[in-house]
Amino acid sequence: VLSRASGVVAFQPSAPYRQHLPMIASHRSKGGSIASELFASASEGDVDDAASTVAVRAADLDDSLGLTPDERTVVNVHRVCKDSVVYVTSVRKINSNRSVDGGRRRRRRRLRSDRWQQREKEESEEEPEEQRRALPKGIALGSGSGFVVDSEGYIITNYHVIQRAYESNQDVIRYDKFWDGIATNTTKRMKKSMLPLGGDTEITKSLENFINGTVTSISGRDSKEVDGGRSELPAQVFVRFGTNGDGDATSQSSSSASYHLCEIIDVVKELDVAVLRISKAPPSLKALRYGTSSDLLVGQSLLAIGNPFGLDRTLSSGLVSALGRSITGVAGNDIKNCIQTDAAINPGNSGGPLLNLSGEVVGVNTMIISTSGSNAGIGFAVPGDSVKESTDIIIDLDKERRSRNTNRKGRGWLGADVATGALEASFRQRLAVSSTMTYDEDGVGAFLTALSDGSPLLEKPDGHEKSIETTSIANGNIRLGDRVVNVGGNQIANGNEFVSEMKRRVEGEQLSLTVQNTDGEKRVEYVTLGRIPL
């Protein structure tokens, strides 16, 4: 048995073939391969199955296969990144009919179905966990790929992959808000009319319950689908890891794989991306790292991992065919600076990562141009820089909401925008030209480009308008400001290091920032981090 999924190869010869292993080993020993040594060592003597199992690193087996450096790179990228790529699918439940007539039918069926629901609940408690994580029966709304960007269970995919599920749920949410508004306004008018009569509390409560009950009954939200006055959302999104849901490559077929229920955290229609979060994230999740899409060059090698036609973890390779392409997204707007590639992208690849040879995400595969509907060598990916910038904000805000719900301190807020990527590079060049001082190209600190209202950096007891002068661009001219070169005793080389440092800080924490102006003068500013505004 040979398995290379986890980076370790286990070899165990089957009993009927052990008598032939010496001949195979002698034939392969001329090349001195790892595989031949395994065959030989496993066949020596009369040993049991446990003793004849030998473990070896997958990299050592690669040596025995004579892979070229380029092949080795591609193999290693797939080996490391494949477990973070998921199959995304959405289902509209069959019992999610929300019409008034449907509500009446559900009420008539309720007495008959209660005992069956109790029986199903008892049976499901006896079922293995893997069987309980199957897809529910319903109408398929779409499928594609996605990838993990945070070990807490956050996943990026294309908006159009989950668009029908998102719109179905939004319809229900708007429906609820409409009827909630009617109930709220009616209750307010009722309470106001009761004031001349003394506003009897018992009568007011009875009328309020009557109004809420009537509105709920008319709206059809009175069955099992009601949770605190809110309807159960009709569409659900699920993800599948590899072939068994746990990030392991096994012999299981995709039909027997388990699925994880996801919540749609938010979408960015303008970039055709969506952020999902697994309700109960597996502890072994590995997040993919982002690279810099603005540094790509035409002709550079790229890799795409996804689930075309539902085939898990399919790898394809290609080149950067062109840069700076504009495509029309699902929101009807132009998505600029897209990456064109000839890597094979087929239906089901949408939402999967486009990787460089370092295994870093530089784009999100989103669409193809084809007359047949399948790959024709012209695929497009949304630039990773834009995706990361937009989705990081969504993820941070969701983490903040969750921390507040658990009464934990959230991440600290400085209220400052930081230059990264190409913008930061242009600021560095301007600094090198305008300053008489010599700077390390990779260690000039972080450029702050704007301060939000309420930023702790605007709160200065000495009467100054703000602590730090920001760097700005006006009419094509760069006006350099202060740079943050140290945070709490830790040196800051660039904007990304500053962002990473601030993500480890909590609200209410007192922090020292060492800033440097264009003349090279340094000073220390003390701030108390605020609470992220939601």
C-alpha positions in Angstrom: 0.0 0.0 0.0 1.5 3.3 -1.0 0.0 6.6 0.3 1.7 10.0 -0.3 -1.1 12.3 0.9 0.3 13.4 4.2 4.0 13.7 3.2 4.8 10.3 4.6 4.8 7.1 2.6 3.8 3.8 4.3 4.8 0.6 2.5 3.5 -2.8 3.4 3.7 -5.7 1.0 0.7 -8.0 0.6 1.3 -11.6 1.6 0.8 -13.3 -1.8 3.5 -11.1 -3.4 6.3 -11.3 -0.8 7.9 -14.3 -2.4 8.5 -12.2 -5.6 10.0 -9.2 -3.8 13.6 -10.3 -3.9 13.5 -10.4 -7.7 11.9 -7.0 -7.9 14.4 -5.6 -5.4 17.4 -6.9 -7.3 16.0 -5.5 -10.5 15.5 -2.0 -9.0 18.7 -2.0 -6.9 20.8 -0.8 -9.7 19.3 2.6 -9.4 19.7 2.6 -5.6 16.1 3.8 -5.3 14.3 4.2 -2.0 11.4 2.1 -3.3 13.8 -0.9 -4.1 15.3 -0.7 -0.6 11.8 -0.8 0.9 10.9 -3.8 -1.2 14.1 -5.6 -0.1 13.8 -4.8 3.6 10.1 -5.7 3.7 10.8 -9.1 2.2 13.7 -10.2 4.4 12.8 -13.0 6.8 9.5 -14.1 8.2 7.9 -11.1 9.7 4.4 -10.2 10.5 2.4 -7.3 8.9 3.2 -4.8 11.6 6.9 -5.4 11.5 7.0 -5.2 7.7 5.6 -1.7 7.6 8.2 0.9 6.8 7.7 4.7 6.9 9.6 7.1 4.7 9.2 10.8 3.9 7.4 11.5 0.7 10.4 13.7 -0.4 12.7 10.6 -0.2 10.3 8.7 -2.5 10.4 11.7 -4.9 14.2 11.3 -5.1 13.7 7.7 -6.2 11.3 8.7 -8.9 13.9 11.0 -10.6 11.6 14.1 -10.6 13.0 17.2 -12.1 13.2 20.3 -9.9 10.2 21.8 -11.6 8.2 18.6 -11.1 9.2 18.4 -7.5 8.1 22.0 -6.9 4.6 21.3 -8.4 4.2 18.1 -6.5 5.1 19.8 -3.2 2.8 22.7 -3.8 -0.1 20.3 -4.4 0.9 18.1 -1.5 0.9 21.1 0.9 -2.1 23.1 -0.4 -4.6 20.4 -1.4 -6.0 19.8 2.1 -7.0 23.5 2.3 -9.1 23.4 -0.9 -12.8 22.5 -0.5 -15.8 21.5 -2.6 -18.6 24.0 -2.0 -22.2 23.2 -2.7 -25.6 24.7 -1.6 -29.0 23.1 -1.2 -32.5 24.5 -0.8 -34.4 22.3 1.6 -37.5 20.6 0.2 -39.6 21.6 3.3 -38.8 25.3 3.0 -42.1 26.4 1.2 -42.9 29.6 3.0 -46.3 30.5 1.5 -49.4 31.1 3.6 -51.0 28.0 2.2 -47.8 26.1 3.0 -48.0 27.4 6.6 -51.6 26.1 6.9 -50.6 22.7 5.5 -47.8 22.5 8.0 -50.1 23.3 10.9 -52.5 20.4 9.7 -49.5 18.1 9.4 -47.9 19.0 12.7 -49.7 16.5 15.0 -49.0 13.7 12.5 -45.4 14.6 12.1 -44.3 15.2 15.7 -44.0 11.5 16.5 -42.1 10.8 13.3 -39.7 13.7 14.1 -39.1 12.3 17.5 -38.4 8.9 16.1 -35.9 10.4 13.5 -34.2 12.3 16.3 -33.7 9.2 18.3 -32.4 7.3 15.3 -30.0 10.1 14.3 -28.5 10.1 17.8 -27.6 6.4 17.3 -26.0 7.0 13.9 -22.3 7.5 13.4 -21.2 11.1 13.1 -20.1 10.6 9.5 -23.6 9.5 8.4 -25.2 12.5 10.1 -23.0 14.8 8.0 -24.5 13.9 4.7 -26.2 16.5 2.5 -29.8 17.1 3.3 -32.5 16.3 0.6 -33.3 19.3 -1.5 -32.8 21.2 -4.6 -29.1 21.8 -5.6 -28.4 25.5 -6.1 -24.9 25.4 -7.4 -21.4 24.2 -6.6 -17.8 25.1 -7.0 -14.5 25.4 -5.1 -13.2 27.3 -2.2 -10.1 27.5 0.1 -9.4 28.0 3.8 -7.9 31.4 4.7 -8.2 31.2 8.5 -7.8 28.2 10.8 -11.0 29.3 12.6 -13.0 28.0 9.7 -13.2 31.0 7.2 -13.3 30.0 3.6 -13.2 32.1 0.4 -15.2 31.2 -2.7 -16.9 32.9 -5.6 -20.1 34.8 -5.0 -21.7 33.2 -8.0 -21.1 29.8 -6.5 -23.4 30.5 -3.6 -25.5 33.3 -5.3 -28.8 31.4 -5.5 -28.5 30.3 -1.8 -27.6 33.8 -0.7 -30.4 35.4 -2.6 -33.0 32.8 -1.3 -31.9 33.5 2.3 -32.0 37.3 1.7 -35.5 37.0 0.4 -36.6 35.4 3.6 -34.7 37.9 5.7 -36.4 40.8 3.9 -39.8 39.0 4.3 -39.2 38.8 8.0 -38.2 42.4 8.3 -41.3 43.5 6.5 -43.7 41.6 8.9 -41.6 42.6 11.9 -42.0 46.2 10.9 -45.7 45.8 10.7 -45.9 44.2 14.1 -43.6 46.8 15.7 -45.4 49.8 14.2 -48.8 48.3 15.2 -47.7 47.7 18.7 -46.3 51.2 19.0 -49.6 52.7 17.9 -51.6 50.5 20.2 -49.4 51.5 23.2 -49.8 55.2 22.3 -53.6 54.8 22.1 -53.6 53.1 25.5 -51.9 56.1 27.2 -55.2 58.1 27.9 -56.6 54.9 29.5 -53.7 54.7 31.9 -51.7 52.2 29.9 -52.7 49.1 31.8 -49.7 46.7 31.7 -51.7 43.5 31.6 -54.0 44.7 28.8 -51.0 46.1 26.9 -49.1 42.8 27.1 -52.2 40.9 26.0 -52.8 43.1 23.0 -49.1 43.0 22.1 -49.1 39.2 22.2 -52.3 39.2 20.1 -50.8 41.5 17.5 -47.5 39.5 17.3 -49.5 36.2 17.0 -51.8 37.5 14.3 -48.9 38.9 12.2 -47.0 35.6 12.7 -50.0 33.5 11.6 -50.7 35.7 8.6 -47.1 35.6 7.4 -46.9 31.8 7.7 -44.0 31.9 10.2 -45.8 29.9 12.9 -44.5 26.4 12.4 -41.3 24.7 13.2 -39.6 27.2 11.0 -39.9 29.9 13.6 -37.0 30.6 15.9 -37.6 33.5 18.1 -39.9 35.1 15.6 -37.4 34.5 12.7 -37.9 32.0 9.9 -35.5 29.3 9.3 -33.4 30.1 6.2 -34.3 27.9 3.3 -30.9 27.4 1.7 -27.8 25.9 3.3 -24.2 25.9 2.1 -21.9 22.9 2.7 -18.2 22.3 2.1 -16.4 19.0 1.7 -12.7 18.5 2.4 -11.1 16.0 0.0 -12.8 12.7 0.0 -13.7 12.1 3.7 -14.2 15.6 5.1 -11.2 15.5 7.4 -8.5 16.6 5.1 -7.2 13.1 4.5 -6.9 11.4 1.2 -8.4 7.9 1.6 -10.0 5.4 -0.7 -13.5 6.8 0.0 -15.5 8.0 -2.9 -16.8 11.5 -2.9 -20.3 10.1 -2.5 -19.4 8.8 0.9 -17.6 12.0 2.0 -18.9 14.0 4.8 -20.0 17.7 4.6 -19.6 20.6 6.9 -22.4 23.2 7.3 -21.3 26.7 6.6 -22.6 30.2 7.3 -22.5 32.9 4.6 -20.7 35.7 6.5 -20.8 38.3 3.8 -20.3 38.8 0.0 -18.4 41.3 -2.1 -20.4 41.3 -5.3 -18.0 43.8 -7.0 -15.2 41.2 -6.8 -17.4 38.1 -7.1 -16.2 36.7 -3.8 -18.0 35.4 -0.7 -16.8 34.6 2.8 -18.0 31.4 4.5 -17.4 30.1 8.0 -17.7 26.4 9.0 -20.1 26.1 11.9 -17.9 23.6 13.6 -14.4 23.9 12.1 -12.2 20.8 12.3 -9.1 21.4 14.5 -6.7 20.4 11.8 -7.6 23.2 9.3 -4.7 24.7 7.5 -5.0 28.2 5.9 -3.4 29.1 2.6 -1.2 32.2 2.5 -1.7 35.1 0.2 1.1 36.1 -2.2 1.3 39.5 -4.0 -0.7 39.5 -7.2 0.7 42.9 -8.2 4.2 41.4 -8.5 3.2 38.8 -11.2 4.8 38.8 -14.6 3.5 37.5 -17.9 5.0 34.1 -18.5 5.2 33.2 -14.8 4.1 29.7 -13.8 0.8 29.3 -12.0 -1.1 26.3 -10.5 -4.9 25.9 -10.0 -6.4 23.5 -7.5 -10.2 22.9 -7.5 -13.0 20.6 -8.0 -14.0 20.6 -11.7 -17.1 18.5 -12.3 -16.9 17.6 -8.6 -13.5 15.9 -8.9 -11.7 16.7 -5.6 -8.3 18.4 -5.5 -7.7 18.5 -9.2 -4.5 20.2 -10.1 -3.8 22.1 -13.4 -0.9 24.2 -14.4 -0.3 27.1 -16.7 1.2 30.5 -17.2 0.2 34.1 -16.6 -1.1 34.8 -20.1 -1.9 38.5 -19.5 -2.3 41.0 -16.7 -4.6 43.9 -16.1 -7.7 42.4 -17.8 -11.1 43.7 -17.0 -14.0 41.3 -16.8 -17.7 41.8 -16.1 -18.7 40.3 -12.7 -22.1 39.0 -11.6 -22.9 42.4 -10.1 -22.6 43.9 -13.6 -19.5 46.0 -12.8 -16.0 45.6 -14.3 -13.5 43.7 -12.1 -10.2 45.3 -12.9 -6.6 44.0 -12.9 -7.7 40.4 -13.4 -5.2 37.7 -14.2 -5.6 35.8 -17.4 -4.2 32.2 -17.4 -4.1 29.2 -19.6 -4.2 26.8 -16.7 -7.2 24.4 -17.2 -10.2 25.9 -15.5 -13.5 24.1 -15.9 -17.0 24.2 -14.4 -16.4 23.6 -10.7 -13.1 25.4 -10.5 -14.8 28.7 -9.7 -13.8 29.9 -6.3 -10.6 27.8 -6.1 -7.2 29.3 -5.6 -4.7 30.3 -8.3 -1.3 29.7 -6.8 2.3 30.7 -7.5 5.1 28.1 -7.2 5.6 29.1 -3.6 2.1 27.8 -2.8 0.7 31.3 -2.2 -2.7 32.5 -3.4 -2.4 35.2 -6.0 -5.9 35.0 -7.4 -9.4 33.4 -7.1 -10.5 31.5 -10.3 -13.8 33.0 -11.4 -14.6 32.5 -15.1 -13.5 31.3 -18.6 -14.1 32.3 -22.1 -15.2 29.2 -24.1 -17.6 28.3 -26.9 -18.1 24.8 -25.4 -18.5 25.7 -21.8 -15.3 23.8 -20.9 -11.6 24.9 -20.8 -10.3 26.6 -23.9 -7.1 28.0 -22.4 -8.6 31.4 -21.5 -9.4 31.7 -17.8 -9.6 34.6 -15.4 -8.9 35.1 -11.8 -9.7 38.0 -9.4 -6.4 39.4 -8.1 -5.5 38.1 -4.7 -4.5 41.6 -3.4 -8.0 42.9 -3.9 -9.6 39.8 -2.5 -7.5 39.8 0.6 -8.0 43.5 1.3 -11.8 43.1 1.1 -12.3 39.8 2.9 -9.9 40.5 5.7 -12.2 43.3 6.9 -15.2 41.0 6.7 -13.4 38.3 8.7 -12.1 40.7 11.3 -15.6 42.2 11.9 -17.1 38.7 12.2 -14.5 37.7 14.8 -15.2 40.9 16.7 -19.0 40.1 16.7 -18.3 36.6 18.0 -16.0 37.8 20.7 -18.5 40.2 22.0 -21.2 37.5 22.1 -18.9 35.5 24.4 -17.9 38.6 26.5 -14.3 38.3 25.5 -12.1 41.3 24.6 -11.9 41.7 20.9 -9.0 42.9 18.7 -7.7 46.3 19.4 -8.6 49.1 16.9 -6.2 51.9 15.8 -8.4 53.3 13.1 -5.6 53.7 10.5 -5.3 52.7 6.9 -1.9 51.2 5.9 -0.2 51.2 2.5 0.9 47.8 1.2 1.8 46.2 -2.1 2.4 48.5 -5.1 1.3 51.6 -3.2 3.8 51.0 -0.5 6.5 50.4 -3.1 5.8 53.8 -4.7 6.0 55.5 -1.3 9.4 53.9 -0.7 10.8 55.1 -4.0 9.6 58.6 -3.2 11.2 58.4 0.2 14.5 57.3 -1.3 14.5 60.2 -3.7 13.4 63.0 -1.4 15.3 62.1 1.8 19.0 62.8 2.5 19.1 59.8 4.8 20.0 56.3 3.7 17.3 53.7 4.3 17.2 49.9 4.2 15.0 49.2 1.2 13.1 46.5 3.2 13.0 48.3 6.5 11.5 51.8 6.2 8.5 51.1 8.4 4.7 51.4 7.7 3.1 54.3 5.8 -0.3 55.3 7.3 -2.5 56.8 4.6 -5.7 57.8 6.5 -7.1 58.0 10.0 -10.8 57.1 10.7 -13.1 59.2 12.8 -12.7 58.3 16.4 -9.2 56.8 15.9 -7.1 56.7 19.1 -4.4 58.5 17.1 -6.7 61.6 16.9 -7.0 61.8 20.7 -4.2 64.1 21.9 -4.4 65.8 25.3 -1.8 68.4 24.4 -4.1 70.1 21.8 -2.4 68.7 18.7 -4.8 67.7 15.9 -3.4 64.2 15.5 -0.4 62.2 16.6 0.8 61.1 13.2 1.0 62.9 9.8 -0.4 60.6 7.2 1.0 60.0 3.7 -1.3 61.1 0.9 -1.5 61.5 -2.9 -3.0 64.6 -4.4 -3.1 65.4 -8.2 -0.5 62.7 -8.8 1.9 64.1 -6.2 3.0 62.1 -3.2 3.1 63.9 0.1 5.1 61.8 2.6 4.2 61.7 6.2 5.4 59.9 9.3 6.2 56.2 9.3 5.6 53.7 12.1 9.0 51.9 12.7 8.4 50.2 16.0 5.3 48.9 17.9 5.7 48.0 21.5 9.4 47.3 21.2 9.1 45.3 18.0 10.7 46.6 14.8 8.4 47.2 11.8 9.9 46.8 8.4 6.8 47.3 6.2 3.0 47.6 6.1 2.3 43.9 6.3 4.4 43.5 9.5 2.5 46.4 11.0 -0.8 44.8 10.2 0.3 41.5 11.6 1.5 43.1 14.8 -1.7 45.0 15.3 -3.8 41.9 14.9 -2.2 40.5 18.1 -3.3 43.4 20.2 -6.6 43.6 22.1 -8.9 46.5 22.9 -8.0 48.7 25.8 -4.3 47.8 25.5 -1.9 50.7 25.9 0.7 50.7 23.2 3.8 52.7 22.3 4.4 53.6 18.7 7.8 54.8 17.5 7.3 57.1 14.5 9.8 58.7 12.2 9.4 61.7 9.9 11.0 62.3 6.5 14.0 64.1 8.3 14.8 61.0 10.2 13.6 62.3 13.5 12.0 59.7 15.8 9.5 60.2 18.6 7.3 57.9 20.7 3.5 58.2 20.7 1.4 56.4 23.4 -2.1 55.3 22.5 -4.9 53.2 24.0 -6.4 50.9 21.5 -10.2 51.3 21.0 -13.0 48.9 20.1 -13.6 48.0 16.5 -16.8 49.8 15.4 -19.3 47.4 13.9 
